[in-house]
């Protein structure tokens, strides 16, 4: 069972949002929404509002909070992406360009940004037509992909999914 920050906050007196405190240690709040269960926040606010005991309270800027949320969302997205696309460059076979042309000469592949891309089964689905892809079998399609046409991030993801080898210089091989 996975617990939500709200559930943890109820049990541990507001500590369900503890990462917020570590990200913004100068902010007096743990729960930033008015109804987040954070009794410490309410006590500090009451003492600040009705007494002289706490003359100044500080809050993180909304913009900084949004940036932090975006950063966490992006980190989670990268983790998910790595799980979905495990073909890591570190374990990918490496070839010089000549070796790759020989090894994949009878395959439906093309060269794109120093990677061998397997387009078998995809060429017929290409929005620009199958002939366009077939014309690049065994050739470098980097300029066509990157300069002649603006491909969407989805298209770029499809290319990454289809990487089967890395082209390296003779020195790296």
N, C-alpha and C positions, 0 to 999 in steps of 0.2 A: 504494500500500500504506500502510495506517495502522498505526503502531507503537503498541504498548501501553506504558504506563509501565514495566512489568516488563522488556520488551525493551530499552528505552532505558536503564534502570538497569543492566542487565548490561553494556552497551557502555560507558557513561559513569560507571561506579563510583558508582552510586546517584543520579545526577542525574535519573532518570526521574520523580522525585516533587518536582521543584524548586519547583513552584507551592506545595506545602505549606510549604516553607521561607520563601517570600515572604509567605504568609498568616500563618504563626506563626514569626516570625524568632527568637524566644527558645527555641523547641523545638530540642533538639540532634539530632533525627531528621529525615531526609528521608522514609524509608519507615516508616510508623507500625506496620505489622504486624510481628510478631517475625521472620518469614521474608522480608520485603521485602529485596531486595538493596540494602544500604546499608552498605558496609564502614566508612564514617566513623562511623556510629551505633555500630557494634560496637566500634570502637577507643575511642571516647569512653566508652562504657559500661564497657569493660574497665579503662580508666585510672581511671575514677571508682570502680569496685568494688574494684580491687586496689592502687591507689596513692593518694597524696595530691595528685597533680598536678591533678586535676579534682575539687575538693571538692563542688561543687554542679552538678547537671544539672537542667534544667527541661523540663517537658512541657506541652503544651497540654491543657486540660481536654477530656474526651471530649464533653461537652455543646457546647463551642465548635467542635469538629471536626464534630459532627453538624449544627450550625447552618450552618457553611461549606459542607458537602456539600449541604444543602437549598437554600442560596442558589444554588449552581452548577447544581443540577438544575432549579431554577425558572427560571434564566436560559436554560438550554438549551430548556426547555419553551416559554418565551416566543418564542425564536427560531424554533422549529418551528411554533408557532401562527401567527406572522407569515408564515411561508412558506406554510402551508396556507390561510390566510384573508387573501389580499392586498388585499382591498377596504379600503383605508386611508381613515380619516375625512378625511384631508387632500385626497384626490382625489375624494371622494364628492360628487355633485351636492348643492347646497343650495337649499332652497326655504323660503319663509314657509309657514305653515300653510295660508293661503288658496290660494297658488300650488300647493301640493302637492295639495290637495283637487281643484283644477281639472285639474292635469296627470295625476293618477292616478284620475280619477272612474270610469272603466270598467274598472279593474284590480282584481285580487284582492290588495289591500294593506290594511294597517292601520297605525295610528300607535302606536308603543311607545317610551317614553322618548326622545322627540324624534327618532326615526328612522322612516322609512317602511320597513315590512317587507313583502316580497313573499311572500305565503302561497299563491300559485298552485301547485297540485300537492301542497300539504301539508295543506290543510284536511281532506281526506278521511282523512288519517292521524292527525289529532289525537286523543289519548286521550279527551278530553272530548266528542268528536263533532264532525262537520262543521258542524252547525247553530250551535254555539257560536262557531266562527271566522267563519262567514258573517255572523253577527249583528254582527260588528265590522268588516266591510269598510268602508273609508273613514272609520272612527271611531278615537277614541283608546282603546286597550285597556290602557293602562298600569296603571290601578287593578285591572282584572281579572287581569292577569298578575302584578303585584307584591303586591297586597294580599289579593285574594280566594282565591288559590291559591298554595301554595308550589311553585314550579317548580324542578326539579333543575338542577344545573350543566350537564347535557347539553342540557336544554331551552333554557337561556340561551345556550349555544353555538350551537344551531340558529337562534335568533333573530339572533344576531350574523352568522351566515353569510348570512342572508336580507336584511340591510340593503341598501337600494338608494339611499337618499337621507337627508340630514340636514335636520331642521326647525330653522330659525334665526329669531331675532327680526328685525323690520324693520331694526334698527340693524346687525346682523351681515351681512344680505344685501347 
